[in-house]
Amino acid sequence: MKAWLIFPSCCLLIFLASGQTLTEEGFINQVKQYHPLLRMANLQPAFGDAILLKSKGNFDPKVYGTLDQKYFDGKQYYSTSDFGIKYPTFFGLTFKAGLEGNRGTYLDPQAKTPAGGLFYGGVGANLGQGLLIDARRAELRSAGINLKSTQEERRLQLNQLMYQAGYAYWDWFLAYHTVQILQEAYTVALQRFNAVKTTAILGDRAIIDTVEAGLQVQNRLSLLRDAEANLLERLNVQSTYLWDENLKQAALSEMISPISLEEIQPSFPKVNYHDSLLMNHPYLKINGFKLETLEIDRKLKADRLKPLIEVNYNLLNEPVNYNPFSNLDINDYKWGVSIAMPLFLRKERGESSLAGLKLQEAEAGMINLRAQLALKISNSRIDLNNSLQQLQIMQQTVIDSKRLLDAEKNMFENGESSLFLINMRELVYIQAQLKFVEWKAKNKQYGYAYGFSTASLY
């Protein structure tokens, strides 16, 4: 067999030793260690942490300051300054403290402050819109939900990677053993052709028998070449799942082999389907988190139907020896309230209605997704159980077809059969072998399909 494995020049070609067996466990362990998709999946929670940290930044205390002065014609018209700190909290209250200092010939009298400045400290709150929820709190809650969702995204991606890798391994297994069976069949046909040719030359057999034997050689050689090409393609696919710690891709030698037919143990359902298993499925959990996020958005949009009422209250005091709390008097304060509300609320009502509709749409989609997942799990279990029965049937078929072939050979040696019947019996035996190997691979692949449907592969 000739192999031409073509890989990008950036890839490191690592050829496993000739004659080495690559087991399913060894292959999957290699995928779990170094595959780039594994690293990408592990980044998902980090993205969630970064988004959560960003949303928490909306509640960071902020210092502020302004200085505004005017000089003209040798006079200081005014000098105003305001420096302080503002601390928004998750409960909707905003605490504020600062020092204001204003002076100047043409300063508005109500803006004047004592020589040492005027300290103020107090709180602001929204009593209508923004009392229970606002954009900052909604973003923080959504970020917390998103963090849990990214963990399920990681689980989902890893489960899918294991499914694809395992499926590819058994595709390679099927291609490899198909070549082995067809190679043996071709060798037998070639030996028979040479024997028939020799006996025909000696006059013990009709020349036309060499044509019959030669046709079998050609047919089996054609099947063998197709199988060899398919094996090389499967080998290339296998290589895409093998990487080293430096993210360099490996290439498998054509001499590497999967496990033998005798080593395979049939796959049975590793987990039994039940409601709690389905509810714990990452697909459903991700969609559940989406529903939670949409519910937060609906509450935020509904909150905007309320009037905007902002209230603030600040104590005032003149610092003494830089102490803003000396001689503090609760009768020195300033406060204010502002109210705003659109008359028709058309924008707000429209946004609230859209948010509610999106939530209803997602809830209906959740019900449908649950039904589809349950169907997929049930069908994959049926396929897996059917493959176990097919394995038993095909194993017996191989045994029986081999018996018929051996009996036909004995009859042929005694002159009671023909080369045509031998070829027919042999063809049935070869097909039974190929079908048996195919069901061995299918059984393993259906096992991976069931594990993927139940999200239990990783």
N, C-alpha and C positions, 0 to 999 in steps of 0.2 A: 504494500500500500504506500502511495506517495502522498505526502502532506505538504501543502504550501500555506503556511500560517502567516498572514500579513497583519501587522500591527503598526500603529503610529510610531514614528521614530522616537517620540518622547517616552514611550513605554519601556520598562525594563523587562527583558524576556528572561523568564526563569523557567528552565526546562527541568521537570522532575525526572528523576532517574528512570531509565528504561526498565520495563518490567515491574514497576512499582504499582501497587494497588491503592487507589484513592477511595476510601470508604465514605459512605454518606455522612457519618459523624465527623470525620476529619474535614470533609469539605464544608459542612455547615459551620463547624468551629472556626475555620479560616474566614468564612464570610462574616461571622459575628465579630471577629477581631478587627479586621482592617478595611472592610468595604466602605467606600466614601459615603454611601447613602446612610450607613450606620452613624457616621460622624455628623451628617446633616440632620438626622433624626434627633441626635443628642443635643443639637443646638436649639431645638424648639423650646424647651423650658427656659433656656437663657434669653430667648427673645421675649418670652412672657415676663421674666423678671425685669428686663429692661423697660418694657412697656409699663409695668406696675410702678417701677421707680420713677418714670417720667410723670405718671399721673399723680404720684405723691408729691412731686415738685410743685403742684398747684397750691399746696398747703404750706409751703416753705415761708418762714418769716422774711419780710423784705424791708430793707432800710431805704429811706427816701430822703431827698433834700432839695431845696430850691433856694437860690439867692438871686435877688433882682434889685438892681440899684440904678439910679439916674442922677447924673451930674450935668449941670448946664449953667453957663455964665458964672462959674465959680461957686455955684451953690449945689448942695446935695438936696435934690428934690425929695428923694425917698430911698430907703434901703429896707427891703423886706427879706426875711429868711425863715425857712421852716424846715426843720430836720427831725426825723423820727423813725419809728419802726412800726410795721403793720403785720399782724399775725392772724391770717384766716384759719378757722378751725373747721373740722368735719361736721360740727353741729350747726353750722350756718352763722355762727357769731364771728365777728371780726374785731379783734382787740387792737387798740391803737394808742401810741404814746409818742409825744414829741415836744419840741421846744421851739416856740415861735418868737422871733425878735424883729420888731419893726420900728423904724424911726425916720425922721425927715421933716423938712420945713413944710412941704406940701402934702404930707401924708393924711389920708382920710382919718379923722379923729377916732372912729370906731375901730380902726386897725392898729392904733397905738398900743404898745406893750410897755411894761416896766423896763427900767434900765437893764436889769439882769435877764430879761426875756420872760416869757409866759409859758409855763409848763401846762400841758394838757394830756389827759389820759382817759380813755373810755372805751365804749363798745358800740358797734353798729350791727343791726340785724334787719332781716327782711321778714315782715310779719304776714305778707301775703304770698306772692310768688317767690319761691326760693326758701320758704320756711322749712319744708321737709326734704326737699331735693333741689339741687341746682346742677349746672353743667359740670362743675368740678367734682361734686360728690358722685354724679352719674358716671363720669369718666373713671374715677377711682374704683367704683364697684364693678364696672365693666372690665377694668384691667385685672382685678382679682379673679373674675370669672374666666377671663382669657388665659390667665396663668394655668388654671386647672385644665382648660381646653388644650393648651399646648402639650401638657403631659399626656393627654389622650391621643393627640396628633402623633407624638413620638411613638406611642404604643402601636398605633395604627400603621405607621410607616414601617416599623420594624417587623410587624406581623406580615405585611405585604412583601417585604424583602425576603423573609424566610420562605414564604410561599413560592415566590418566583424562583429563588435559588434551588429549593427542593424539587420543584417541577422540572427545572432544567437538568438537574442531576439524573433524574429518572428518564428524561428524554435521551440523555447521553447513554445511560445504561441500556435502554432499548435499542438504540442505534448500534452500540458496540456488540451486543449479543446477536443482533440480527446479522451483522457481518460475519460473526463466528459460525452461525448456522449455515449461511449461504456459502461461506468459504468451504466448509466441509461438504456441502451438497455439490459444489462445483468440482471439488477434488474427486469425489466419488464418480461423478459423471465423466470426468476426464479419464479416470482409470478404466471405466467401463468402455469408453470410446476406443481407447488404445487396445483393450483386450478384444473387442469386437473386430477392430481393424485387423488385428493379427490373425484371428481365426478366419476372417473373410479372405485374407491373402492366402492362407493355407487351404482354402476351399471347403472349410467345415461350416461356413455360414454364408448366407446370401449377402452380396455387396450392398443391397438396399438397407440392411440393418445398420451399416455404418452411417447412413444418412440420418436414420432415426436417432442413433447415439450422438451424432454430431450436432443435431438440432438441440438436444438437451444441454450439451456443453455451451452452445451459443446463448440459449435462453438463461441459463443459470449464471453465465458470465455477465450478461447484461444486468441481471438483478443484483449481482454482487457489486458491480461498478456503481450503480445507483446507491446502494447501501453504503459503500465506502465514502462517496461524496457526502451523503447525509451525515455520516459519522464525523467527518471533518468539520461540517457546519456545526454540529452539536458540540464538538470539542472547542471550537471558537467561542461558542456561547458560554460554555463552562469557564473559559478563561476570563470572561468579562466579570465574573464574580470573585476572582482571586486577586488579591492585592497584598502588598507588603506594608510594613509600618511606615514607610516613606511615601505611601500612596502611589507606588509604581505597580503597574499592571503585570500580572504573570501570564505566561503562555504554557499550556500543557503540551507535553510531548505526545506524539501519536502512539507511543509505546505504553503510555499510562493506561490502566484499565480500571473499570469499576469493580464492585464486588461480584463474586460468582453467583450463578443461579442457586447453588446449594446453600449459600449463606443467608439468603433472604428469609426473613420472617414476615408473614402477612401483617398488614396494618389493620388494626381494629380501632373503633372510636375511642379516643383517649378520654374524652369527657362526654357526659350525657347531657342532652339538651333539657333545659328547664327554664322557667320564666326569669329567675334571678340571673342566670347566665346571659340571657338575651338583654336584660336591662343593664347589665354591666358591660355590654358591647361598646367599644369606643365610638362607633358610628352614632349610636343612640345617645351616648353621653355628650358627644360634641354637639349634636343637635339640641340636646337638653340645655347645654350652656348657651346655645344661640337663643333659645326661648327665654332664658333668664335675662340675657342682654336686651332682647326686644321688649321684655316687660319693663326693664329699667327705662328704656327709651320712651315707652308709652306713658309711664308715670311722669317723666320729665316733660313730655309734650302736654299732658293733661294739666300739669302744674302751671303752665304758661297761660291757661285760661283764667287764672286768678289775677287780681290787680297787683301791680308792683308797688309795694309800700315799704319804703326804706326809712328806718329810724336810727338815729345816732345820738349818743349822749357822751359828753366829755366833762370831767372835772377840770377846773382851772386853778392855778396857783402860781405865785411868784416864788422861784427858788431862792433860798437863803443859804449862803455858803455852798452853793451848788447842790443843795438838797431840795429836790422838787416836792418832798412831802412835809416840809416844815410849815407850820401854821396853816395846814390844810383845812379848808372850810367848805362844807358840802353845799353851802349857799352860793358858791362861786362855780358856775357851770355854764355850758352852752349846749343846746340840743336842737334837733331839727327833724323834720319828717318830710318826705316827698312821696307823692302819689302819681301814678301814671297807669292808664289803661285804654287800649283801643276801644272805640265805640261799638264796632260790629264784630270784632274778634274773628274775622273771616280767615286770616292766615293761621291763627292759632287753632281754630276749630278744624281747618283742613289738615294741619299737621297732626293733630290729635287723632283725627279719623284715620289718616294714613297709617299711623303707628299701630292703631288697633287692628286694622285690616292686615297689616304685615304679620302681626302676632297670630291672628286667626289662620292665616295662610301657613305659617310655620307649624302651628299645632296640627293642622290637617296633614301636612307633610310628614310630621313626626309619626302620626298614626300609620300612614302608608309605609314609611320606612320600617317601622316595627314589623308590619305584616310581611314586607319583602325580605327582611332579614330572617324571620321565622321560616319563610318558604325556602330561602336559600340553604339554611341549616338543615331543614328536613330533606330537601332534595339531595344535598351532598351526603347525608347519612344513607339515603337509599342507594346512591351510586356506590358508596363504600361497601355496604352490605352485599350488593349485587356482585361487585368485583370478587368478593370472597367466594361466592357460589360459583362464579365463572371460573375461578382458579381451580376449584375441585373438578369441574366438568372437563376443562382443558387438560388437566393433568391426566385424567383417565383416558381422554381422547389420544394423547401422545402415546400412552402405553398400548392402547388397542391398535392404533395405526402402525406402531412398530411391530406388533405381533403379526399383523396382516402382511406387512412388507417382508418379514423374515419367512413367513409361510410361502409367499409368492416366490421368493428367491429359491427356496427348497424345491418348489415345483418346477421352476425354470431349469435348475440343475438336473432334474430328472426328465427334462424334455416335455413337461406337461403345461408349460406356460410360455409367454412370449416377452420379448423385450419391451413391447408397448405396455403390457400390463405391469411389468416391473416399474417402468417410469411413472405410470399412473399411481401405483401404490406409494412410490417414493415421494411423489408430489404431494399426496395427501399427508404423508408423515412430516414433510418439511413445513407445510402450511400449519399443521397442528403445533409443531415446535414454535413457529413464529407467533402463532396466536397465544400460546402459553406464555411466552416471554412478554408479549404485549400486555396480557392481563396482569402479569407480575408488576410491570411498570405502572399500569393504570391503577392497580390497587394502592400502590405507594402514592401516586399523584392524587387519587381520591382522598387518601388520608390527609395529605397536605391541604386539599380543598376544604375538607371538613374542619381542619384546624384553623384555616383562614376564615371560614364563615363564622366560627365561634370565637375568633380572635384569641386563640390559645396557643399559637405557635411560638410566641415570645413573651 
